[in-house]
Amino acid sequence: MTTATTYNGAGGRRDPGFIGRMWAMIVKEFVQMRRDRMTFATMLFVPILQLTLFGFAINTDPKDLPTAVLVRDDGPLTRAVLSAIKNTDYFDFKRQVRSADELDQLVRSGTVQFAIEIPASFDRDVRRGDKPSVLVIADATDPVATGTRHLRRAGRDRHGAPPRIAGAGRLRYGQISSFRARAAAPL
């Protein structure tokens, strides 16, 4: 029984293959870096600098996002829900508007990043045991701010239980009004 052995023709030695060639190149590069101190320092310093900058400079927990509110039902449950959302420190209620068009315009113009619309029968529906919908419109040009993680946290009670409210969301991309993505954002 013979086994096939690959020879490279250089004195009958066996071909080391891809792994062997790669290892030789890695060893050569480290020898070269040992000779050049500046390259070695750069290879160590640049990744450490990037880790430090990206670790501390990028904020994935936005606070005080400008928000407009359209309240069609001014009952005690509506005030409680809005108070709970405001107490999360994620949202900063800038304006209370009177119409859906005005709410939409504030988001499209970039004046606010979020708009919350409470429907007219909100209190009544909650008391009946229904799940009324709260519309949350988000300016989706900032993906960190429009993540629904803080929306989900905002609607929970102090024990972490989810509310009996259904959330409906619309993502808007700034001035572009022809593209509308629908996303469910349970409160």
KOLPA-727150 format. One record per residue: residue in three letters; x, y, z of N, C-alpha, C, CB in turn. Coordinates in nm, 3 decimals, always signed. Glycine has a CB too. Layout:
<recs>
REC rest    n_c1    n_c2    n_c3   ca_c1   ca_c2   ca_c3    c_c1    c_c2    c_c3   cb_c1   cb_c2   cb_c3
REC  ALA       X       Y       Z       X       Y       Z       X       Y       Z       X       Y       Z
...
</recs>
This chain:
<recs>
REC rest    n_c1    n_c2    n_c3   ca_c1   ca_c2   ca_c3    c_c1    c_c2    c_c3   cb_c1   cb_c2   cb_c3
REC  MET  +0.084  -0.116  +0.000  +0.000  +0.000  +0.000  +0.089  +0.123  +0.000  -0.096  -0.001  +0.120
REC  THR  +0.065  +0.209  -0.095  +0.145  +0.331  -0.105  +0.056  +0.451  -0.076  +0.211  +0.343  -0.246
REC  THR  +0.115  +0.546  -0.013  +0.042  +0.670  +0.014  +0.099  +0.778  -0.076  +0.051  +0.712  +0.163
REC  ALA  +0.012  +0.859  -0.125  +0.056  +0.966  -0.215  +0.114  +1.079  -0.132  -0.061  +1.016  -0.303
REC  THR  +0.232  +1.120  -0.165  +0.298  +1.230  -0.097  +0.328  +1.336  -0.201  +0.428  +1.184  -0.025
REC  THR  +0.298  +1.458  -0.166  +0.321  +1.568  -0.259  +0.461  +1.623  -0.239  +0.215  +1.679  -0.241
REC  TYR  +0.535  +1.633  -0.348  +0.670  +1.689  -0.343  +0.671  +1.817  -0.424  +0.775  +1.588  -0.398
REC  ASN  +0.751  +1.909  -0.377  +0.757  +2.036  -0.449  +0.875  +2.041  -0.545  +0.767  +2.150  -0.350
REC  GLY  +0.949  +1.937  -0.555  +1.059  +1.933  -0.650  +1.186  +1.994  -0.598  +1.021  +2.000  -0.774
REC  ALA  +1.188  +2.047  -0.478  +1.307  +2.112  -0.423  +1.376  +2.014  -0.329  +1.271  +2.244  -0.348
REC  GLY  +1.454  +1.926  -0.384  +1.530  +1.833  -0.302  +1.444  +1.724  -0.240  +1.602  +1.906  -0.195
REC  GLY  +1.326  +1.703  -0.289  +1.241  +1.596  -0.240  +1.171  +1.626  -0.109  +1.321  +1.474  -0.224
REC  ARG  +1.170  +1.751  -0.064  +1.099  +1.784  +0.060  +0.949  +1.789  +0.037  +1.149  +1.918  +0.118
REC  ARG  +0.875  +1.762  +0.142  +0.729  +1.763  +0.137  +0.678  +1.906  +0.135  +0.670  +1.686  +0.258
REC  ASP  +0.573  +1.935  +0.056  +0.511  +2.068  +0.048  +0.438  +2.095  +0.179  +0.413  +2.078  -0.074
REC  PRO  +0.469  +2.205  +0.249  +0.405  +2.231  +0.378  +0.257  +2.267  +0.368  +0.478  +2.341  +0.449
REC  GLY  +0.208  +2.303  +0.253  +0.067  +2.337  +0.238  +0.037  +2.478  +0.285  -0.018  +2.239  +0.315
REC  PHE  -0.089  +2.507  +0.284  -0.135  +2.643  +0.316  -0.098  +2.683  +0.459  -0.286  +2.653  +0.296
REC  ILE  -0.124  +2.594  +0.554  -0.099  +2.627  +0.696  +0.050  +2.653  +0.719  -0.149  +2.512  +0.789
REC  GLY  +0.132  +2.571  +0.661  +0.276  +2.589  +0.678  +0.325  +2.720  +0.619  +0.350  +2.474  +0.615
REC  ARG  +0.276  +2.755  +0.501  +0.315  +2.882  +0.439  +0.264  +3.001  +0.520  +0.263  +2.891  +0.296
REC  MET  +0.142  +2.990  +0.570  +0.086  +3.098  +0.652  +0.167  +3.115  +0.780  -0.062  +3.069  +0.685
REC  TRP  +0.202  +3.005  +0.845  +0.280  +3.013  +0.969  +0.416  +3.076  +0.943  +0.298  +2.873  +1.031
REC  ALA  +0.480  +3.041  +0.832  +0.610  +3.099  +0.798  +0.597  +3.250  +0.778  +0.668  +3.033  +0.671
REC  MET  +0.489  +3.293  +0.715  +0.469  +3.435  +0.692  +0.444  +3.508  +0.825  +0.350  +3.457  +0.595
REC  ILE  +0.369  +3.449  +0.915  +0.344  +3.511  +1.046  +0.473  +3.526  +1.124  +0.243  +3.427  +1.128
REC  VAL  +0.555  +3.422  +1.125  +0.684  +3.428  +1.196  +0.771  +3.537  +1.134  +0.757  +3.291  +1.190
REC  LYS  +0.776  +3.544  +1.000  +0.856  +3.647  +0.932  +0.811  +3.787  +0.970  +0.848  +3.628  +0.780
REC  GLU  +0.679  +3.810  +0.977  +0.627  +3.942  +1.011  +0.662  +3.981  +1.154  +0.476  +3.946  +0.992
REC  PHE  +0.654  +3.886  +1.247  +0.690  +3.918  +1.385  +0.839  +3.946  +1.399  +0.649  +3.804  +1.478
REC  VAL  +0.923  +3.875  +1.325  +1.066  +3.904  +1.326  +1.090  +4.045  +1.271  +1.145  +3.799  +1.243
REC  GLN  +1.020  +4.079  +1.165  +1.034  +4.212  +1.104  +0.986  +4.321  +1.201  +0.955  +4.219  +0.972
REC  MET  +0.874  +4.296  +1.270  +0.824  +4.396  +1.366  +0.919  +4.413  +1.483  +0.685  +4.356  +1.417
REC  ARG  +0.986  +4.307  +1.523  +1.081  +4.316  +1.634  +1.198  +4.407  +1.597  +1.133  +4.176  +1.673
REC  ARG  +1.233  +4.407  +1.471  +1.343  +4.492  +1.424  +1.300  +4.638  +1.415  +1.394  +4.443  +1.288
REC  ASP  +1.173  +4.663  +1.380  +1.123  +4.800  +1.362  +1.035  +4.836  +1.481  +1.043  +4.814  +1.227
REC  ARG  +1.090  +4.911  +1.576  +1.019  +4.945  +1.700  +0.893  +5.031  +1.676  +1.114  +5.019  +1.795
REC  MET  +0.899  +5.118  +1.577  +0.785  +5.206  +1.550  +0.664  +5.124  +1.501  +0.822  +5.313  +1.446
REC  THR  +0.688  +5.029  +1.415  +0.578  +4.944  +1.367  +0.521  +4.862  +1.482  +0.627  +4.850  +1.255
REC  PHE  +0.607  +4.811  +1.567  +0.561  +4.733  +1.682  +0.475  +4.818  +1.776  +0.681  +4.675  +1.758
REC  ALA  +0.518  +4.940  +1.803  +0.441  +5.030  +1.890  +0.306  +5.064  +1.825  +0.520  +5.160  +1.918
REC  THR  +0.306  +5.086  +1.694  +0.181  +5.117  +1.624  +0.085  +4.999  +1.630  +0.209  +5.154  +1.478
REC  MET  +0.136  +4.879  +1.612  +0.051  +4.759  +1.615  -0.013  +4.739  +1.751  +0.132  +4.635  +1.577
REC  LEU  +0.052  +4.783  +1.855  -0.006  +4.772  +1.990  -0.093  +4.892  +2.026  +0.105  +4.757  +2.092
REC  PHE  -0.047  +5.012  +1.992  -0.114  +5.134  +2.037  -0.247  +5.160  +1.966  -0.023  +5.252  +2.018
REC  VAL  -0.254  +5.140  +1.835  -0.376  +5.173  +1.759  -0.497  +5.091  +1.805  -0.352  +5.150  +1.609
REC  PRO  -0.489  +4.958  +1.820  -0.607  +4.885  +1.869  -0.649  +4.925  +2.011  -0.580  +4.737  +1.865
REC  ILE  -0.552  +4.954  +2.097  -0.586  +4.996  +2.233  -0.656  +5.131  +2.230  -0.460  +5.003  +2.322
REC  LEU  -0.609  +5.222  +2.146  -0.673  +5.353  +2.131  -0.816  +5.338  +2.077  -0.590  +5.443  +2.038
REC  GLN  -0.835  +5.254  +1.978  -0.969  +5.232  +1.922  -1.063  +5.173  +2.026  -0.962  +5.141  +1.799
REC  LEU  -1.018  +5.076  +2.102  -1.102  +5.017  +2.207  -1.143  +5.122  +2.310  -1.028  +4.901  +2.276
REC  THR  -1.049  +5.207  +2.347  -1.078  +5.311  +2.445  -1.179  +5.412  +2.390  -0.949  +5.382  +2.487
REC  LEU  -1.156  +5.460  +2.268  -1.248  +5.558  +2.210  -1.387  +5.501  +2.190  -1.194  +5.608  +2.077
REC  PHE  -1.395  +5.382  +2.130  -1.527  +5.324  +2.103  -1.595  +5.279  +2.231  -1.514  +5.208  +2.008
REC  GLY  -1.518  +5.243  +2.331  -1.578  +5.200  +2.457  -1.639  +5.313  +2.536  -1.475  +5.132  +2.541
REC  PHE  -1.579  +5.430  +2.530  -1.628  +5.542  +2.610  -1.703  +5.648  +2.530  -1.514  +5.606  +2.681
REC  ALA  -1.673  +5.662  +2.402  -1.731  +5.770  +2.323  -1.868  +5.736  +2.267  -1.639  +5.807  +2.211
REC  ILE  -1.895  +5.611  +2.238  -2.023  +5.574  +2.178  -2.124  +5.547  +2.290  -2.008  +5.449  +2.086
REC  ASN  -2.231  +5.623  +2.288  -2.334  +5.610  +2.391  -2.453  +5.535  +2.332  -2.377  +5.750  +2.445
REC  THR  -2.480  +5.416  +2.383  -2.594  +5.339  +2.334  -2.713  +5.349  +2.428  -2.554  +5.193  +2.316
REC  ASP  -2.708  +5.441  +2.521  -2.818  +5.460  +2.614  -2.862  +5.607  +2.609  -2.777  +5.418  +2.759
REC  PRO  -2.941  +5.643  +2.509  -2.977  +5.785  +2.493  -3.071  +5.833  +2.605  -3.044  +5.807  +2.357
REC  LYS  -3.056  +5.958  +2.640  -3.140  +6.020  +2.743  -3.196  +6.151  +2.689  -3.059  +6.045  +2.875
REC  ASP  -3.307  +6.194  +2.747  -3.370  +6.324  +2.717  -3.393  +6.346  +2.568  -3.284  +6.435  +2.772
REC  LEU  -3.458  +6.249  +2.504  -3.489  +6.262  +2.362  -3.610  +6.353  +2.345  -3.517  +6.122  +2.299
REC  PRO  -3.603  +6.454  +2.259  -3.714  +6.548  +2.242  -3.838  +6.476  +2.190  -3.675  +6.662  +2.147
REC  THR  -3.950  +6.495  +2.259  -4.074  +6.423  +2.231  -4.192  +6.518  +2.230  -4.096  +6.312  +2.334
REC  ALA  -4.283  +6.494  +2.136  -4.410  +6.569  +2.131  -4.522  +6.471  +2.164  -4.432  +6.635  +1.989
REC  VAL  -4.629  +6.523  +2.223  -4.740  +6.438  +2.268  -4.871  +6.493  +2.214  -4.744  +6.430  +2.423
REC  LEU  -4.956  +6.401  +2.165  -5.092  +6.433  +2.126  -5.184  +6.351  +2.214  -5.117  +6.405  +1.973
REC  VAL  -5.256  +6.419  +2.303  -5.343  +6.352  +2.398  -5.487  +6.375  +2.356  -5.319  +6.402  +2.544
REC  ARG  -5.556  +6.268  +2.322  -5.697  +6.278  +2.283  -5.790  +6.239  +2.399  -5.725  +6.189  +2.162
REC  ASP  -5.733  +6.182  +2.505  -5.811  +6.143  +2.623  -5.733  +6.191  +2.745  -5.835  +5.987  +2.628
REC  ASP  -5.793  +6.279  +2.825  -5.722  +6.339  +2.937  -5.763  +6.277  +3.069  -5.747  +6.488  +2.940
REC  GLY  -5.777  +6.145  +3.071  -5.818  +6.077  +3.194  -5.700  +6.048  +3.285  -5.890  +5.949  +3.160
REC  PRO  -5.728  +5.993  +3.403  -5.621  +5.966  +3.499  -5.522  +5.859  +3.451  -5.680  +5.924  +3.632
REC  LEU  -5.569  +5.760  +3.378  -5.478  +5.657  +3.326  -5.385  +5.714  +3.219  -5.558  +5.539  +3.269
REC  THR  -5.438  +5.803  +3.139  -5.355  +5.868  +3.037  -5.244  +5.947  +3.103  -5.439  +5.960  +2.948
REC  ARG  -5.280  +6.024  +3.205  -5.178  +6.101  +3.277  -5.076  +6.010  +3.344  -5.243  +6.192  +3.381
REC  ALA  -5.122  +5.896  +3.396  -5.031  +5.801  +3.460  -4.933  +5.740  +3.360  -5.109  +5.690  +3.530
REC  VAL  -4.983  +5.704  +3.242  -4.896  +5.647  +3.140  -4.794  +5.750  +3.092  -4.979  +5.595  +3.021
REC  LEU  -4.838  +5.872  +3.066  -4.746  +5.976  +3.022  -4.643  +6.008  +3.131  -4.823  +6.102  +2.984
REC  SER  -4.686  +6.006  +3.255  -4.594  +6.030  +3.366  -4.491  +5.918  +3.375  -4.672  +6.042  +3.500
REC  ALA  -4.534  +5.794  +3.356  -4.441  +5.681  +3.360  -4.339  +5.690  +3.246  -4.518  +5.547  +3.351
REC  ILE  -4.385  +5.730  +3.129  -4.293  +5.745  +3.015  -4.194  +5.858  +3.041  -4.371  +5.771  +2.885
REC  LYS  -4.242  +5.967  +3.096  -4.155  +6.082  +3.123  -4.053  +6.051  +3.233  -4.239  +6.203  +3.163
REC  ASN  -4.092  +5.969  +3.331  -4.003  +5.937  +3.443  -3.889  +5.844  +3.405  -4.082  +5.876  +3.554
REC  THR  -3.888  +5.791  +3.285  -3.778  +5.704  +3.244  -3.652  +5.781  +3.210  -3.819  +5.621  +3.126
REC  ASP  -3.659  +5.910  +3.195  -3.547  +5.997  +3.155  -3.504  +5.975  +3.011  -3.429  +5.974  +3.246
REC  TYR  -3.571  +5.888  +2.937  -3.541  +5.872  +2.796  -3.608  +5.981  +2.714  -3.585  +5.733  +2.747
REC  PHE  -3.723  +6.026  +2.758  -3.802  +6.120  +2.681  -3.812  +6.254  +2.753  -3.942  +6.064  +2.654
REC  ASP  -3.799  +6.361  +2.676  -3.815  +6.496  +2.728  -3.932  +6.559  +2.651  -3.682  +6.582  +2.712
REC  PHE  -4.047  +6.571  +2.717  -4.166  +6.622  +2.650  -4.147  +6.770  +2.620  -4.293  +6.599  +2.737
REC  LYS  -4.133  +6.803  +2.494  -4.111  +6.941  +2.451  -4.242  +7.013  +2.423  -4.022  +6.944  +2.329
REC  ARG  -4.335  +6.944  +2.355  -4.460  +7.010  +2.315  -4.577  +6.916  +2.327  -4.449  +7.063  +2.173
REC  GLN  -4.691  +6.974  +2.358  -4.818  +6.901  +2.350  -4.897  +6.966  +2.237  -4.898  +6.905  +2.488
REC  VAL  -4.930  +6.886  +2.136  -4.994  +6.939  +2.016  -5.143  +6.906  +2.016  -4.926  +6.881  +1.890
REC  ARG  -5.215  +6.967  +1.920  -5.360  +6.950  +1.915  -5.408  +6.866  +1.796  -5.425  +7.085  +1.908
REC  SER  -5.320  +6.838  +1.700  -5.364  +6.761  +1.583  -5.256  +6.663  +1.538  -5.402  +6.856  +1.467
REC  ALA  -5.299  +6.559  +1.467  -5.206  +6.459  +1.415  -5.115  +6.519  +1.309  -5.282  +6.339  +1.358
REC  ASP  -5.166  +6.615  +1.231  -5.085  +6.679  +1.129  -4.970  +6.757  +1.191  -5.170  +6.771  +1.043
REC  GLU  -4.999  +6.827  +1.300  -4.896  +6.903  +1.369  -4.790  +6.809  +1.429  -4.958  +6.991  +1.479
REC  LEU  -4.835  +6.696  +1.482  -4.745  +6.595  +1.537  -4.653  +6.540  +1.429  -4.825  +6.481  +1.602
REC  ASP  -4.713  +6.506  +1.316  -4.637  +6.454  +1.202  -4.535  +6.557  +1.152  -4.733  +6.414  +1.089
REC  GLN  -4.575  +6.682  +1.146  -4.487  +6.788  +1.098  -4.366  +6.807  +1.189  -4.564  +6.918  +1.085
REC  LEU  -4.386  +6.797  +1.319  -4.274  +6.812  +1.413  -4.170  +6.702  +1.394  -4.326  +6.810  +1.558
REC  VAL  -4.216  +6.579  +1.368  -4.123  +6.469  +1.346  -4.051  +6.485  +1.213  -4.196  +6.334  +1.350
REC  ARG  -4.125  +6.521  +1.109  -4.065  +6.537  +0.977  -3.964  +6.651  +0.972  -4.172  +6.561  +0.873
REC  SER  -3.989  +6.757  +1.046  -3.897  +6.871  +1.045  -3.773  +6.847  +1.131  -3.969  +6.996  +1.092
REC  GLY  -3.776  +6.744  +1.214  -3.663  +6.715  +1.300  -3.666  +6.790  +1.432  -3.536  +6.747  +1.229
REC  THR  -3.776  +6.859  +1.462  -3.788  +6.931  +1.589  -3.791  +6.833  +1.707  -3.916  +7.018  +1.590
REC  VAL  -3.858  +6.721  +1.689  -3.862  +6.616  +1.791  -3.821  +6.484  +1.728  -4.005  +6.604  +1.855
REC  GLN  -3.770  +6.394  +1.811  -3.733  +6.261  +1.761  -3.846  +6.161  +1.780  -3.607  +6.212  +1.832
REC  PHE  -3.931  +6.184  +1.878  -4.042  +6.094  +1.906  -4.172  +6.172  +1.915  -4.017  +6.016  +2.035
REC  ALA  -4.279  +6.106  +1.878  -4.414  +6.162  +1.895  -4.502  +6.050  +1.951  -4.472  +6.218  +1.759
REC  ILE  -4.578  +6.083  +2.054  -4.665  +5.985  +2.118  -4.809  +6.033  +2.105  -4.628  +5.964  +2.269
REC  GLU  -4.896  +5.944  +2.056  -5.037  +5.977  +2.040  -5.121  +5.882  +2.124  -5.080  +5.971  +1.891
REC  ILE  -5.196  +5.940  +2.218  -5.288  +5.864  +2.303  -5.427  +5.874  +2.241  -5.286  +5.917  +2.452
REC  PRO  -5.494  +5.760  +2.214  -5.625  +5.765  +2.148  -5.736  +5.820  +2.238  -5.663  +5.627  +2.099
REC  ALA  -5.849  +5.854  +2.176  -5.960  +5.918  +2.248  -6.023  +5.828  +2.354  -6.066  +5.962  +2.150
REC  SER  -6.031  +5.700  +2.332  -6.100  +5.611  +2.426  -6.001  +5.532  +2.511  -6.192  +5.515  +2.350
REC  PHE  -5.887  +5.589  +2.541  -5.781  +5.517  +2.610  -5.825  +5.470  +2.749  -5.659  +5.605  +2.622
REC  ASP  -5.870  +5.562  +2.834  -5.912  +5.526  +2.971  -6.023  +5.422  +2.970  -5.959  +5.650  +3.047
REC  ARG  -6.124  +5.446  +2.888  -6.238  +5.355  +2.882  -6.195  +5.214  +2.839  -6.345  +5.409  +2.786
REC  ASP  -6.108  +5.206  +2.738  -6.064  +5.075  +2.690  -5.982  +4.999  +2.793  -5.983  +5.093  +2.563
REC  VAL  -5.898  +5.070  +2.867  -5.819  +5.004  +2.971  -5.909  +4.953  +3.082  -5.714  +5.100  +3.028
REC  ARG  -6.007  +5.032  +3.121  -6.098  +4.990  +3.229  -6.184  +4.871  +3.188  -6.186  +5.106  +3.270
REC  ARG  -6.216  +4.860  +3.059  -6.294  +4.746  +3.009  -6.209  +4.620  +2.994  -6.357  +4.781  +2.875
REC  GLY  -6.080  +4.633  +3.003  -5.994  +4.517  +2.988  -5.941  +4.500  +2.847  -6.067  +4.394  +3.029
REC  ASP  -5.972  +4.594  +2.758  -5.919  +4.589  +2.623  -5.771  +4.633  +2.626  -6.002  +4.680  +2.526
REC  LYS  -5.705  +4.618  +2.513  -5.567  +4.666  +2.500  -5.566  +4.782  +2.402  -5.471  +4.551  +2.453
REC  PRO  -5.583  +4.905  +2.449  -5.581  +5.019  +2.358  -5.442  +5.040  +2.299  -5.628  +5.146  +2.429
REC  SER  -5.438  +5.096  +2.181  -5.311  +5.120  +2.113  -5.262  +5.261  +2.140  -5.324  +5.096  +1.962
REC  VAL  -5.133  +5.273  +2.166  -5.066  +5.401  +2.178  -4.971  +5.409  +2.059  -4.989  +5.417  +2.316
REC  LEU  -4.985  +5.514  +1.980  -4.901  +5.530  +1.862  -4.773  +5.604  +1.900  -4.977  +5.606  +1.750
REC  VAL  -4.660  +5.544  +1.863  -4.530  +5.607  +1.885  -4.466  +5.625  +1.747  -4.438  +5.521  +1.981
REC  ILE  -4.440  +5.749  +1.711  -4.374  +5.780  +1.584  -4.231  +5.819  +1.616  -4.449  +5.896  +1.505
REC  ALA  -4.138  +5.758  +1.545  -3.996  +5.785  +1.572  -3.926  +5.832  +1.446  -3.927  +5.660  +1.627
REC  ASP  -3.838  +5.930  +1.462  -3.751  +5.973  +1.354  -3.636  +5.874  +1.349  -3.700  +6.122  +1.375
REC  ALA  -3.636  +5.788  +1.249  -3.544  +5.675  +1.244  -3.406  +5.709  +1.189  -3.603  +5.566  +1.163
REC  THR  -3.371  +5.836  +1.180  -3.238  +5.872  +1.132  -3.131  +5.842  +1.235  -3.233  +6.018  +1.095
REC  ASP  -3.168  +5.825  +1.361  -3.074  +5.787  +1.466  -3.112  +5.649  +1.517  -3.073  +5.891  +1.583
REC  PRO  -3.048  +5.541  +1.469  -3.090  +5.406  +1.505  -3.072  +5.373  +1.652  -3.014  +5.308  +1.424
REC  VAL  -2.978  +5.437  +1.720  -2.961  +5.410  +1.863  -3.079  +5.464  +1.941  -2.829  +5.471  +1.915
REC  ALA  -3.123  +5.584  +1.906  -3.234  +5.647  +1.978  -3.367  +5.580  +1.949  -3.242  +5.793  +1.942
REC  THR  -3.385  +5.527  +1.829  -3.514  +5.470  +1.794  -3.526  +5.323  +1.826  -3.541  +5.490  +1.649
REC  GLY  -3.427  +5.266  +1.889  -3.440  +5.127  +1.934  -3.555  +5.119  +2.033  -3.308  +5.076  +1.999
REC  THR  -3.625  +5.009  +2.032  -3.747  +4.999  +2.114  -3.718  +4.951  +2.255  -3.845  +4.905  +2.049
REC  ARG  -3.593  +4.931  +2.292  -3.561  +4.884  +2.426  -3.614  +4.979  +2.532  -3.410  +4.867  +2.441
REC  HIS  -3.591  +5.110  +2.516  -3.637  +5.205  +2.617  -3.788  +5.225  +2.612  -3.567  +5.340  +2.598
REC  LEU  -3.850  +5.198  +2.497  -3.996  +5.204  +2.491  -4.058  +5.090  +2.571  -4.045  +5.200  +2.346
REC  ARG  -3.999  +4.973  +2.561  -4.050  +4.859  +2.637  -4.034  +4.882  +2.785  -3.979  +4.729  +2.596
REC  ARG  -3.920  +4.941  +2.825  -3.896  +4.967  +2.966  -3.991  +5.074  +3.020  -3.753  +5.010  +2.987
REC  ALA  -4.028  +5.169  +2.936  -4.110  +5.281  +2.981  -4.249  +5.237  +3.024  -4.120  +5.384  +2.872
REC  GLY  -4.303  +5.134  +2.963  -4.439  +5.096  +2.994  -4.453  +4.997  +3.107  -4.501  +5.039  +2.875
REC  ARG  -4.346  +4.947  +3.162  -4.355  +4.848  +3.268  -4.381  +4.916  +3.402  -4.226  +4.763  +3.275
REC  ASP  -4.448  +4.841  +3.490  -4.472  +4.897  +3.623  -4.348  +4.876  +3.710  -4.598  +4.832  +3.688
REC  ARG  -4.355  +4.914  +3.836  -4.236  +4.908  +3.920  -4.189  +4.766  +3.950  -4.262  +4.978  +4.049
REC  HIS  -4.274  +4.666  +3.926  -4.236  +4.526  +3.947  -4.188  +4.461  +3.818  -4.353  +4.448  +4.004
REC  GLY  -4.188  +4.536  +3.708  -4.141  +4.484  +3.581  -4.247  +4.415  +3.499  -4.031  +4.390  +3.605
REC  ALA  -4.374  +4.422  +3.541  -4.481  +4.357  +3.467  -4.520  +4.441  +3.346  -4.604  +4.333  +3.557
REC  PRO  -4.545  +4.376  +3.232  -4.584  +4.454  +3.114  -4.724  +4.511  +3.130  -4.577  +4.366  +2.988
REC  PRO  -4.751  +4.624  +3.069  -4.882  +4.687  +3.081  -4.984  +4.620  +2.991  -4.873  +4.836  +3.048
REC  ARG  -5.108  +4.661  +3.007  -5.215  +4.610  +2.921  -5.240  +4.710  +2.809  -5.344  +4.584  +3.002
REC  ILE  -5.135  +4.752  +2.745  -5.145  +4.851  +2.637  -5.073  +4.794  +2.516  -5.084  +4.988  +2.680
REC  ALA  -5.136  +4.803  +2.401  -5.069  +4.762  +2.277  -5.001  +4.882  +2.216  -5.170  +4.699  +2.176
REC  GLY  -4.883  +4.862  +2.167  -4.809  +4.972  +2.106  -4.803  +4.956  +1.956  -4.668  +4.981  +2.164
REC  ALA  -4.820  +5.064  +1.885  -4.804  +5.064  +1.740  -4.700  +5.170  +1.708  -4.940  +5.092  +1.665
REC  GLY  -4.606  +5.137  +1.623  -4.499  +5.232  +1.595  -4.485  +5.260  +1.447  -4.368  +5.181  +1.649
REC  ARG  -4.437  +5.380  +1.417  -4.404  +5.418  +1.279  -4.267  +5.480  +1.283  -4.509  +5.516  +1.217
REC  LEU  -4.179  +5.431  +1.197  -4.047  +5.489  +1.185  -4.046  +5.582  +1.066  -3.937  +5.380  +1.170
REC  ARG  -3.997  +5.701  +1.084  -3.989  +5.800  +0.977  -3.843  +5.839  +0.960  -4.078  +5.925  +1.007
REC  TYR  -3.802  +5.856  +0.836  -3.665  +5.892  +0.806  -3.656  +6.039  +0.769  -3.609  +5.805  +0.694
REC  GLY  -3.661  +6.126  +0.868  -3.643  +6.270  +0.850  -3.734  +6.331  +0.746  -3.503  +6.298  +0.814
REC  GLN  -3.676  +6.391  +0.645  -3.752  +6.462  +0.542  -3.814  +6.368  +0.440  -3.663  +6.560  +0.472
REC  ILE  -3.772  +6.242  +0.436  -3.823  +6.148  +0.336  -3.959  +6.098  +0.381  -3.724  +6.029  +0.314
REC  SER  -4.063  +6.142  +0.314  -4.197  +6.103  +0.356  -4.253  +5.990  +0.272  -4.290  +6.222  +0.350
REC  SER  -4.186  +5.951  +0.163  -4.240  +5.845  +0.078  -4.214  +5.707  +0.135  -4.182  +5.855  -0.062
REC  PHE  -4.111  +5.692  +0.219  -4.079  +5.562  +0.277  -4.128  +5.559  +0.421  -3.927  +5.533  +0.270
REC  ARG  -4.212  +5.463  +0.452  -4.260  +5.448  +0.589  -4.250  +5.303  +0.629  -4.406  +5.498  +0.602
REC  ALA  -4.174  +5.278  +0.731  -4.160  +5.142  +0.781  -4.248  +5.129  +0.905  -4.010  +5.106  +0.813
REC  ARG  -4.319  +5.021  +0.916  -4.402  +4.998  +1.032  -4.330  +4.904  +1.127  -4.540  +4.941  +0.991
REC  ALA  -4.329  +4.937  +1.251  -4.265  +4.853  +1.350  -4.352  +4.848  +1.473  -4.123  +4.904  +1.385
REC  ALA  -4.367  +4.732  +1.531  -4.443  +4.719  +1.653  -4.353  +4.755  +1.770  -4.502  +4.576  +1.669
REC  ALA  -4.394  +4.848  +1.851  -4.319  +4.889  +1.968  -4.406  +4.871  +2.090  -4.269  +5.035  +1.955
REC  PRO  -4.410  +4.750  +2.147  -4.497  +4.730  +2.262  -4.451  +4.812  +2.381  -4.502  +4.582  +2.301
REC  LEU  -4.543  +4.881  +2.441  -4.506  +4.966  +2.555  -4.497  +4.887  +2.680  -4.605  +5.077  +2.574
</recs>
